Amino acid sequence: MHKSVVPIAALVAVFAFAAPAAAQYYPAPPMPAPRYGYGYGDWQQVRQLRMRIEAIRHQIDALDRRDAIGGRTADRLLDQANKLDRRLSDRARRGLDPREAGDIQFRIQRLEQQVQWAREGRWERFRDWR
């Protein structure tokens, strides 16, 4: 009996020392940061979109100065460009995810197309056709 008590006492001692170490709290590792937004490398995409909007503004101003488009049309197109720039600023501040970036790119393309139509006089031809 004396032979079996020593190994049992040794096992109890090992478990008694190991139990506090196993019961310690280890916090979960932090979640990785999202891969979009100003702080994560997408600032280049935001900058490119801003440059496209600024190019549209310059184009509208040049067309308005040469009287290639009407004043009301120029004001309407500039208003759309300003709204688009504010939307981009708001979305980029909180992080620009791919869906929002695609939506803004689509809106920029539509605005570029409207400027091209205004420059070519398609709006007036369409009105005359009706």
N, C-alpha and C positions, 0 to 999 in steps of 0.2 A: 504494500500500500504506500509505503514511503517512496518507492520508485515512481509511482504515477502522480504523486502530489507535486513533485518538483517541476515536471514538464507542464502541468496544468497551471501552476503558479507563474511560470515563465510566460505562457501564452496570455494569461490574464494581464500581466505586466506590460507585454507588448501592445495589446489592444488598449490598455488604459492610456499609454503614451500616444498611440496613433489616433485615438478618437478626437482629441481637441484639434489636431491638424486637419482632419477631414471635415470638421464642422466649421472651419473658418469660411468667411464670406469672401468670395471673389467676384467683383462686379463684371458684368458682361462687357466684352470689348465694344468700343464705340462703333456705330454704323459708319460705313464709308460715305464720304460726301458725294452728292449727286454730280454728274459729269457735265452739268450745264450751268449757266449763269456767268456774271461778270468775273467772279473769283476763280473760275475753273476752266479758263481757256476759251470761252465763247465770246470774249470781248472783241475778238477779231471779226466774228460774224456780225455782231452788233455794229461795229465800226463800218463794215462794208455796207450794211443796210442803210446806215446813216449817210454814207457817202452817196448812195443811189438816190436817196430822198433829196439831198442837197443838190445833186446834179439836176434833178427834176425841177427844183425851185429856180435854179439858174436858167434852165431852158425856158420855163414859163416867163420869167422876167425878161429874157431876151426877146421872146416872141411878143410880149406886151409892148416893149419899147419900140419894136419895129412895126407895131400895129398889125402883126400877122394874125393875131387873135383879138377878139373883143375884150373890153375891160371887165365885163361881168364874167365872161368865161375864165379869164385869168384869175380873177378874185376867187371864183369857185374852185378852180384847180389848186390855187395856193392854199385855200382853206382845207382842202382834202389832204394836201401834203403836210400841213401843220398838224392836223388831227392824227395823221399816220405817225409823225415824229413823236408826238406826245404819247401815243399808244406804245410805240417802241421803247420810249424812255421808261414808262411805267412797267412794262413787262420785263425789261432787262434789269431793272432795279431788284426785282424779286427772283430773278433767274429765268432765263429764256429757255424754255424746253423746246424740243424739236417741233411739236405741233404748233406752238405759238409762232415759232420762227417761220414755219411753212405758211401759216396764215398771213403773216406780215409780208413775206415775199410775194405771195399771190396778190395782195392789195397793192404792192408797189408795181407789179407788172400791169395790173389794171390801170393804175394811174398813168404809167408810161404810155400805155395804149391810148388813153383818153387824150393825153397831150399830143400824141402823134396824130390822132383824128382831128383834133382842133387845129393843128398846124396845117394839115392837108385840106381843111375845109369840109370834111365829111359831114360834120353836124349840119352845116348850111345846106349841103346837097340833099341830105336826108329830109330836112324840113321842106325844101322846095319840091321834092318828089311827092310828098303827101299832098 
